[in-house]
Amino acid sequence: MPCSIPPSNLALFIAKYLAKLEAFVIAKIYEEVNKIIERLMGQVCPPVEEIEKLLALRDSLVNMLNGLEKKIEPIKKFADILDPPIKAGKATVLVLELMSLPGTIGIPPGPAGGVIFSISVGAQNRFAQLLNLACQIVDLLAKDQQAIKDLTSISFDGLEPIKQKLESIDIKLFSCVDALPEDEKKRLLDSIDNLPSNAGLIGTSTTDLDGTLRYFYKDYTIVIKDDEETSLSVAKRRYAQVESATGVVLMRGPSSFSSSTKVLIDEIKFRINNQLP
C-alpha cells in the first residue's frame, strides 16, 4: 500500500491552458479594439461604409469573446463534477474514524479463559494507513476543486475590461448611426440583426405586439428590454431578464449597449445555469 498520494498537477495544467488560451484571444481583441478606437477618434463620424465595416469587425470581436467564455465555462463546471467524489471521500473517512477495531477479544483467565481473537499490530497499522490515504485523497480533490473555481473566476473577471472597451465602441458607433438619415439608419440596423453574433436565435423566440423579444430556455422565458434611461434613440442600453412561467421576474442581467442580442442571451443563460435550478 502506498504511503502517500502524489501531488496533483491538474490545477497547474488548467492554469497553463487558460493562460495560453486567453493570451492569444485577449491580445487579438485588444489590438483590434484599439484600431477601432483610433478610427472613431475626433468629432466627425466616419463615412457610412466605414461605420458598416466597423460594426462587422466589432461583431467578430464579440464572437471571439463569446467563444473564449464558452471554453472557460466547461472548466468551471468540472469543479462541480468533483462534488460527489469529495462527499463520498468524506463519508469514507468518517466511517473509518468511527469504526470500532478492538485489538484483542477474550474472556477472563481461568480454565476456559484466554484470547479468542486478536488483530496484529501490522493489520492495525494498515488500517491507520488506509485512513490517512483517504484523508489525503479528500484533501487533494478539495484543493483541486477550489483551484479550478479560483482560476476560472479570475479568467471571467479578466474579460470585464474588454467588455467595457467594446461597450465604449458601441456608444460611439451608435451615436454615429443615430445621426444618419432615416433610410441609412434603417439599413444599418437591419444589417446588425443579420450579423453572425445574432445567428442561432431564429425559431427560439417570439415578439410581442409592443416589439418585446422573448426567448425560451429550459423552463424560463428570457425577455430583452430597453433601458429607458438611455438618451440616444438608437444607442439604447438593453438588458435581459428571466421570467418564470407565471411572469414573475427571477433575475435581471446588466444593462449594455451591445448590438448583439445573442451576447445578452448568452450572458443571462450563464447566470441561469449557475444560479437557478
Beta strands, then each sheet from edge to edge (+ up, - down):
strand 1: 104-107
strand 2: 114-118
strand 3: 205-207
strand 4: 213-217
strand 5: 220-226
strand 6: 238-243
strand 7: 249-252
sheet 1: 1+ 2-
sheet 2: 3+ 4- 5+ 6- 7+
end
